[in-house]
Amino acid sequence: MPGWIADNALLIGLAVLDGLSYAAAVFMVAVGLNLIFGVLRVLNIAHGSLYAIGGYSAAALGLFVVSRGLPGWLVFPTLLAASVLVGLVLGPPIERLLRRTEKEEPVLQLLVTFALFMILEDLQKLLFGVQPVVFDAPLKMLGTVDIPFGQDVIPFTAYQLFVLPGIALVTLAGLAWFLRRTLYGRMIVAVTTDREAARAMGIDAAKVTLLTFTAGAALAALGGALASPTASLVPGVGAQTIVLSFAVVATAGLGQIEGAAVTSLLIGLGRSFAVYFEPELEVVVPYLIMVAVLLVRPQGLFGVPETRRI
């Protein structure tokens, strides 16, 4: 084994770096999905479309900045602007529609989110077309960094090395602080834990749900916006992302923010190592990890069994 590691040191280094950047983008989507599940108790299949639309919107705004000859640094604010725009425009109407079905059977709620997913996928094609969209201006602007790894040097894009993981860490720390240290964060936790008890305490559960859903939608769009410079955008990217996000959320345990970060890292590294060493397993590795975890801990790595009301 030591000899194999020495022979493949460069590939291992690349796999680790790619895995970290990929895990950061996946975490942004998974943590938004976790927030939405917490307040609505429904797995929102349309969440993947919000990721895709966020990516396309960021690319469209960034390409507009580049085409107009505006200062290059403006491409970075467009990433955040696109995610906020998508969250504000699509989040509230989707939340109001899902709220109408909260008393219905869970299967019906899933069907509604699937219908929304199909509608948003068609809307995405109508607005942005079906041809691949490439937006690599942020990568070119920041350039590459030479990283010493043993006797080798790995050139890696500064955007993927610093921006993606950095924003993911800030999001993780900010959400953890917000939910535990602020009044509104504690209101979200109260609604997530017991909606009826929260209402009895005077908390406006409907308002909390609306704002939390909008924030979760914006996080999904931010994940797409941050990932847009690293790969071409094509139809179907939202479907791939939501399936992978489900794997992250299920592996971590529903409602676990820190757990989603750890699981995103685990799955991101697993997928990246598969790309470099066993490419034919790239697609299935995240789900093999999920199955292996759920066989041992059905509630997820960080989840706790819920008490059932009778």
N, C-alpha and C positions, 0 to 999 in steps of 0.2 A: 504493500500500500504506500509506504513512503516514497518508493521509487516511482510509482504511478503519479503521485502528487507532484514530484519534482519534474517529471516528463510533461505534465499538463498544467504547470503552474500558470502559464499565460492564459490559457482557456479558463482556468478556475477564477482568476482575477477578473476576466471579462464577464463571466457568468455572475459573479457577486455584484459587480457594478450595475449590470443590466437588470439583475433581479431587484436591487434596491430602488432603481428609478421606476421600474414597472410596478413594484409593490406600492410606491407612493401614489401613483395615479389610481390604482385599484382601491386603495384605502379611502380616497376622497369619495368614491362612489358608494363603497360599502358602508361608510359611517353615515352618509345621508340616508341610505336605505334603512339602517338601524334606527335612526331618529324617527323616520316616518312610521316604521312598524311600531315603535313605542307608543305613539300617540293615537294611531288609527287601528292598530292590531291587524293590519293587512299588508301582505307582501306586494308592493307596487311594481308590477311587471313593466309599467310604462317608465320606470326609473331609468332604464337603459336608453330610451329615446331622449331623455333629458341630457344624458351624457353626450349622445351623438350630436344633438342640436347645439349644445354648448361648444363642442369642438368645431362644428361648421360655422357657428356665429363668430367665434374667436378668429378663425381663419379668414372669414369674409372681412371682418373689421381690420385685421392685420394687413391683409392684402390691399385694402383700401388705403391704409396709411402709407404703405410702401409705394403704391402706384401714384399717389399724390406728391411724392417727394418730401413728405413731412419728416421731422426728426425721427431717427430710427428707434430711439428709446421708447417712443410711444407705443410700439408693438406690445410692450409688457403690460401697461395699464389696460390695453384692449382685452387681455386674457381675463382680468377681473371684471371689466365692464360687461363682457359677453355673458359671464356666469350670473352676474346680478340681474342683467336684463332678462335672461331666460327664466330665472327664478321668480322674478316679479310678474312676468307676463303669463307664464304657464302654471306656476305653482298654485295661486289662489283658485282659478277656475277648476283645476283638477281636484284640489282638496274639497271644494264645495260639492263637486259631483260625487266623490267618494263618501263624503259625510252623509249624503242622502241614502247610501246603501249600508250604513254602519249597523243597522238593525236587521239586515238581511243575512241570509246564509253566507258563510265564508266563501263557498264555491262561487256564488253570484258575484261577490266582491272581486275575486280573482278574475272572473270573466270580464268584468267591467274594466279592470286595469289592463287586461289583454287587448280588449277592444280599443282602449286609449292608445296602447302601444302600436297597434296596426294603423290607427289614424295618424299618429305622430310620425310613423315611418313614411307614410305616403306624403305627409306635409313636408317632411325633410327632403324627399326627392323632388317635390314640386318647387321648393324654394331654392335648393342648392344643386339640383340636377343629379345625375347618376354617374358622372365621370369622377375619377379620383381627384381630390383636392389636396394640393401640397402647400404647406405653409411652414417653411423652415427658417424664416428670418431670425427668430430668437436664437436658434442654434448657431447660425453664422455670425451673429453679432457678438456672442459671448466667446466663440471659438472653442478650442480644446485645451485640456490640461494634461500634462505628462505625469503619470502616477507611477512612481517606482514600485515594482512588485518583484521581490527577489533580485535576480540578475537582469530582469526585463523592465521595460518601460511601456506602460499602457497609455496610449492617447485616448482620452475620453472627453466627450462634450461637457463643458462647464455647466450648461443648462441642466443636463440630466444628473450631473454630480451634485450641484448645489441647489438649484431652483426647485426641482420636483421634491426631493427629500426635505428640503428646508421648509417649504410651504406645508407639506404633510405634517411635519413635526409641530409647526406653529398651530396648525388646525387642531391637532390632537391635544396639545397643551391648553389652547384657548377653550376648546369645548369642555375639557375636564374641569378647568377653573370655572367656567361659566355655569356649568350644571351644579357644581358643588358649593360655589362661593357667592352666587348672586341670587337675589330674590326671584327673578324671573326663571332662572335655571332651576331653582327648587320647585317652582310651580310646575315646570315641565316634568320633573321627576314625580311630583305628586299626581299629576294627570296620568302619567305612564303607569304608575303603581296601582292607583285605584281612582278611576274617573269619577265615580259616584261620590266617594268620600271627598275628593277635591272640590266637587261642586257644592257639597254640603258645607265646606269651609269657606265658601264665597269666591272660589277661583272661577274665572270665566274660561271654562274648558274649551269652548268653541274658538275663542280668540287665541288661546294657547296652541290649539291644534293648527289653526290657520298659519300662524307665524312659524311654528316648528316645521310644518310641511313646506312652506316657502323656503326656509333655510335649508332643508334637506334637498329640495329641488335645485337650489343654487349650488350646493356642494357637488351634486352630480354633474351639473353643467361646468363647474370649475374643474372637476376631474377631466372632463372632455376637453376643456380649453387648454389645460396644462399639457395634456397628452398630444394635442393637435400638431405641435411642431416636431414631434418625434416619429410620426408615421403618417402616411397618406390616409385621408378620410375617404371611406367608401361606404356605399349602402350596406347595411347589415352589421355595422360596427356596434350599434346599440344592443342588438341581440346577443352578440358575443360577450359584451360587457356585463349585461344583467345576469346572464347565466353564471359567469365567473363571480360576480358580486354575491349571488345567492350562495355559492360555494363558500365564500369567505364568511358570510354572516352565519351560515349553518355550522361551520367548523368552529367559529369563535363562540357562538351562543347568542341568541337573539337579545338585543339590547345592550351588548357589551362593546363599549367604545374602545377602551384600551385593548380588549381582546381582539377587536377587528384589526387594530394596528399590528399586533403580533402575528395574527393569522395571515394578514396581507403579506407580511414579510416572509412567512413560511411558504406560502403558495407562490409568491413572486420568485423566490429563490429556487423553489422546486421546478417551476416552469422554465426558468432561465437555464438551470443546469441541464434540463432535458433538451433544450434547444441546442446546446453546445455538444452534448455527449450522446444523446439518444433522441434525435429530432422526431422520429416517428411516434414518440410518447409525449410530445409537447402538449397536445390537446387534452390528453387524459390525466396527466400527472396531478393537476389541481383537484380533480374529482376523486382520484385514488387517495389523495391525502384526506379529503373530506370523508370518504367512506371509512377509511382506517380509523379516523377519530371518532366518528359517530357509532361505530361498532363497539368501541370501548366506553365512550361517554356520549350517550344519545342527546344530552342537553348541550353538547359542545364543550370545547376545552375550558372555557371560562364561565359557562352558563350554570345556573343553579336550578334544580327541579322546582317547578311551580306547584303550589298547593291548589287543589281544585275545590271550588265551592260547590256544595251540594244543597 
